[in-house]
Amino acid sequence: MGSKQSRSNRPVVTETSNDYNPEDPTTWPEDALSFSDTNVPNEIIQLFQQLKDIKGDWKTHMHPKTEVLLWGFDHAIKEPILWPSPLPDLHSAVAVERQSGWSIFLDYEFRDRVEEQMGMMKPVLINGKKMSLSQRTPFAGEHHWMGDCPSKKFLEETYGPPILVVRGLNVWADVIGADSPSIVLYSDGTLIRGDKKMNDVTLKSLGIENLVESIENQHFSLSNWTDQPSSTVWYWNEGKEKKVSIYGDLFEFIRWKESKERTK
């Protein structure tokens, strides 16, 4: 496969034809779609479709922690704002130095306070260091799919190990970190989706018991363009991990494929 092209150079779809309809993918120019791999198995497509809109008795879920991410920003032009003194700093027991910066694990109740700091669009001054600021929501047991990560020290595996993890579905009300998963199903039947939780869930009750068996450590690339969304599912069966990942806008691809099928 050739090198990926920058999304900024992607052709702009314009109404150059009387047949063009932005709501009808069958009229979209092929170069605008640029689907480079259209051989995604139907079972994998059905799996993502089933997981995108799960119905059930959802309850509000309060995550135990938020992970504040900090990177050095010495060259920042804007005047930094002070890190709020009531919050733990880099010398605290909940701060972890990473290879490229720091993480501070705060109780989730402080998430909005951190959002306020981020909303000022300025660097923060913490322990005499000018740093850029972000945050994400860590999940219990995320070391199972992320590898060694500092959250393991601060989060108990309350629900047991995960059996299914999905990343890349837009289930959050706002941006909380691109590497936070969309859905996690734990071995005790707890399903967490964004900031909602449901109990007594199984692969069978989700309608995907057979679909997950089609996962065979696959990767599909739908696009040659850079900066495209990606979707990933991890599945554990008796401790053995399987994974399928898709680069490119899967649901745009599904719309296009369904429209093509209807015109046959």
C-alpha positions as CSV (number, residue, x, y, z in Angstrom):
1,M,0.0,0.0,0.0
2,G,1.3,3.5,-0.8
3,S,2.0,6.1,1.8
4,K,-1.0,7.8,3.4
5,Q,-1.9,11.3,2.1
6,S,-2.6,14.2,4.4
7,R,-6.3,14.8,5.1
8,S,-5.8,18.5,4.5
9,N,-5.1,17.6,0.8
10,R,-8.3,15.4,0.6
11,P,-10.5,16.5,-2.4
12,V,-13.4,18.7,-1.4
13,V,-16.7,17.3,-2.6
14,T,-18.5,19.9,-4.6
15,E,-21.7,19.8,-6.5
16,T,-20.1,19.5,-9.9
17,S,-22.7,17.1,-11.2
18,N,-26.4,17.2,-11.3
19,D,-26.4,13.7,-9.8
20,Y,-24.5,14.8,-6.7
21,N,-26.4,14.4,-3.4
22,P,-24.5,14.8,-0.1
23,E,-27.0,12.4,1.6
24,D,-26.5,9.7,-1.0
25,P,-23.1,8.0,-0.9
26,T,-23.7,6.4,-4.3
27,T,-23.2,9.8,-5.8
28,W,-20.0,10.6,-3.9
29,P,-16.8,10.8,-6.1
30,E,-14.6,7.7,-5.6
31,D,-11.5,9.9,-4.9
32,A,-13.4,11.7,-2.1
33,L,-14.2,8.4,-0.5
34,S,-10.9,6.7,-1.2
35,F,-11.8,3.4,0.4
36,S,-8.7,1.4,0.0
37,D,-9.9,-1.9,1.5
38,T,-13.5,-2.9,1.1
39,N,-13.1,-6.5,2.2
40,V,-14.1,-6.0,5.8
41,P,-16.0,-9.2,6.7
42,N,-19.7,-8.8,7.3
43,E,-19.4,-10.3,10.8
44,I,-17.0,-7.5,11.8
45,I,-19.3,-4.9,10.4
46,Q,-22.3,-6.4,12.3
47,L,-20.2,-6.5,15.4
48,F,-19.5,-2.8,15.3
49,Q,-23.1,-2.0,14.4
50,Q,-24.4,-4.0,17.4
51,L,-22.0,-2.3,19.8
52,K,-22.7,1.2,18.5
53,D,-26.3,1.5,19.9
54,I,-26.8,-0.9,22.9
55,K,-30.2,-0.7,24.5
56,G,-30.8,-1.6,28.1
57,D,-31.2,-0.4,31.7
58,W,-28.4,2.2,31.7
59,K,-27.5,3.9,35.0
60,T,-25.3,6.9,35.5
61,H,-21.7,5.8,36.3
62,M,-19.3,7.9,38.3
63,H,-15.7,6.9,37.3
64,P,-13.4,6.8,40.3
65,K,-10.5,8.7,38.8
66,T,-9.5,11.3,36.2
67,E,-6.0,11.3,34.9
68,V,-4.5,14.7,34.4
69,L,-1.8,14.7,31.7
70,L,1.0,17.3,31.8
71,W,3.8,18.0,29.3
72,G,6.6,20.5,29.5
73,F,5.7,23.8,27.7
74,D,8.7,26.0,28.5
75,H,8.4,27.9,25.1
76,A,4.8,28.9,25.8
77,I,4.2,32.6,24.8
78,K,1.0,33.0,26.9
79,E,1.4,33.8,30.6
80,P,0.7,30.6,32.6
81,I,-2.0,30.2,35.2
82,L,-1.3,28.8,38.6
83,W,-2.2,25.1,39.2
84,P,-4.9,25.3,41.9
85,S,-3.2,24.9,45.3
86,P,-5.9,22.6,46.8
87,L,-5.1,20.0,44.1
88,P,-2.2,17.5,44.4
89,D,0.9,18.6,42.6
90,L,3.9,16.8,41.0
91,H,5.4,16.0,44.5
92,S,2.2,14.2,45.7
93,A,1.7,10.5,46.0
94,V,-0.8,10.5,43.2
95,A,1.7,12.0,40.6
96,V,3.6,9.7,38.3
97,E,6.4,10.8,36.0
98,R,6.1,9.3,32.5
99,Q,8.6,9.2,29.7
100,S,7.2,12.3,28.1
101,G,5.6,14.1,31.0
102,W,3.5,13.5,34.1
103,S,0.2,12.0,35.2
104,I,-1.7,13.1,38.3
105,F,-4.6,10.8,39.3
106,L,-7.4,12.8,40.9
107,D,-10.8,11.8,42.3
108,Y,-13.3,12.1,39.5
109,E,-15.1,14.9,41.3
110,F,-12.2,17.2,40.3
111,R,-12.7,16.6,36.6
112,D,-14.7,19.8,36.1
113,R,-12.1,21.8,37.9
114,V,-9.5,20.5,35.5
115,E,-11.8,21.3,32.6
116,E,-12.0,24.9,33.8
117,Q,-8.2,25.1,33.7
118,M,-8.1,23.6,30.2
119,G,-10.8,26.0,29.0
120,M,-8.5,29.0,29.7
121,M,-6.3,27.8,26.8
122,K,-3.1,28.7,28.7
123,P,-0.2,26.7,30.1
124,V,-0.3,25.9,33.8
125,L,2.5,26.7,36.3
126,I,3.0,23.7,38.6
127,N,6.0,23.2,40.9
128,G,7.8,26.0,39.0
129,K,7.3,24.3,35.6
130,K,5.3,25.6,32.7
131,M,3.2,22.7,31.3
132,S,0.4,22.0,28.9
133,L,-2.6,20.3,30.3
134,S,-5.1,17.6,29.2
135,Q,-7.0,14.8,30.9
136,R,-8.5,11.4,30.2
137,T,-10.7,8.9,32.0
138,P,-8.8,5.8,33.0
139,F,-10.6,2.5,33.3
140,A,-10.1,-0.4,35.7
141,G,-8.0,-3.1,34.2
142,E,-6.9,-1.0,31.2
143,H,-3.4,-2.4,31.5
144,H,-4.9,-5.5,29.8
145,W,-5.3,-3.6,26.5
146,M,-2.8,-0.7,27.0
147,G,0.1,-2.6,28.4
148,D,2.0,-1.2,31.4
149,C,0.4,2.0,32.5
150,P,0.4,4.0,35.8
151,S,-3.4,3.7,36.3
152,K,-2.9,0.1,37.5
153,K,-1.6,1.6,40.8
154,F,-4.6,3.7,41.5
155,L,-7.6,1.7,40.1
156,E,-8.8,-1.6,41.6
157,E,-10.1,-4.3,39.3
158,T,-13.5,-4.1,40.9
159,Y,-15.3,-5.9,38.2
160,G,-12.8,-8.5,37.3
161,P,-10.7,-8.6,34.1
162,P,-12.3,-7.3,30.9
163,I,-13.7,-9.7,28.3
164,L,-14.5,-7.1,25.6
165,V,-13.1,-3.6,25.0
166,V,-14.2,-1.2,22.2
167,R,-12.4,2.0,21.3
168,G,-13.5,4.5,18.6
169,L,-17.2,4.8,19.1
170,N,-18.4,8.3,19.9
171,V,-20.2,7.7,23.2
172,W,-18.9,10.6,25.3
173,A,-20.6,13.9,25.7
174,D,-17.3,15.7,25.3
175,V,-13.6,14.9,24.6
176,I,-12.0,13.1,27.6
177,G,-9.0,11.5,26.0
178,A,-8.7,9.7,22.7
179,D,-7.4,6.6,24.2
180,S,-10.2,6.2,26.7
181,P,-12.4,3.2,25.6
182,S,-16.0,3.6,24.4
183,I,-17.2,0.3,25.9
184,V,-15.8,-2.2,28.4
185,L,-17.5,-5.4,29.4
186,Y,-16.0,-7.0,32.5
187,S,-16.1,-10.6,33.5
188,D,-18.7,-10.0,36.3
189,G,-21.2,-8.7,33.8
190,T,-20.6,-5.0,34.3
191,L,-20.8,-3.0,31.1
192,I,-19.5,0.6,31.1
193,R,-20.2,2.8,28.1
194,G,-19.0,6.4,28.4
195,D,-20.5,7.7,31.7
196,K,-23.2,5.0,31.8
197,K,-23.2,1.5,33.4
198,M,-25.4,-1.6,33.1
199,N,-25.2,-4.9,35.1
200,D,-25.7,-8.6,34.3
201,V,-24.6,-8.2,30.7
202,T,-23.2,-11.1,28.6
203,L,-21.9,-11.4,25.1
204,K,-25.1,-13.4,24.4
205,S,-27.4,-10.7,25.7
206,L,-25.6,-8.2,23.5
207,G,-26.2,-10.4,20.5
208,I,-22.5,-10.7,19.7
209,E,-21.7,-14.2,21.1
210,N,-21.0,-15.6,17.7
211,L,-19.7,-12.4,16.1
212,V,-16.8,-12.1,18.4
213,E,-15.6,-15.5,17.4
214,S,-14.8,-14.0,13.9
215,I,-12.1,-11.8,15.4
216,E,-8.7,-13.2,14.4
217,N,-6.1,-10.4,15.1
218,Q,-7.0,-8.5,11.9
219,H,-6.4,-5.0,10.7
220,F,-8.3,-3.3,7.9
221,S,-7.4,0.1,6.4
222,L,-10.3,1.8,4.7
223,S,-8.4,4.9,3.7
224,N,-5.1,6.1,2.4
225,W,-5.6,9.5,4.0
226,T,-4.0,10.5,7.3
227,D,-5.7,11.7,10.4
228,Q,-8.7,9.4,10.0
229,P,-10.7,7.9,12.9
230,S,-10.0,4.3,13.9
231,S,-11.9,1.7,15.7
232,T,-10.7,-1.3,17.7
233,V,-12.2,-4.3,19.5
234,W,-10.3,-6.5,22.0
235,Y,-11.8,-9.8,23.0
236,W,-10.5,-12.3,25.6
237,N,-11.6,-15.9,25.5
238,E,-10.2,-18.0,28.4
239,G,-7.4,-15.5,28.8
240,K,-6.4,-15.4,25.1
241,E,-6.5,-12.0,23.5
242,K,-7.9,-11.4,20.0
243,K,-8.1,-8.0,18.3
244,V,-9.5,-6.4,15.2
245,S,-8.8,-2.8,14.2
246,I,-10.1,-0.6,11.4
247,Y,-8.4,2.5,10.2
248,G,-10.8,5.0,8.5
249,D,-14.4,6.1,9.1
250,L,-16.1,2.7,9.4
251,F,-19.7,4.1,9.6
252,E,-19.2,6.3,6.6
253,F,-18.0,3.1,4.8
254,I,-21.1,1.2,6.0
255,R,-23.4,4.0,4.7
256,W,-21.6,3.8,1.3
257,K,-21.7,0.0,1.2
258,E,-25.4,-0.1,2.1
259,S,-26.2,2.5,-0.6
260,K,-24.3,0.5,-3.2
261,E,-26.3,-2.6,-2.2
262,R,-29.6,-0.8,-2.5
263,T,-28.8,0.3,-6.1
264,K,-28.0,-3.3,-7.3
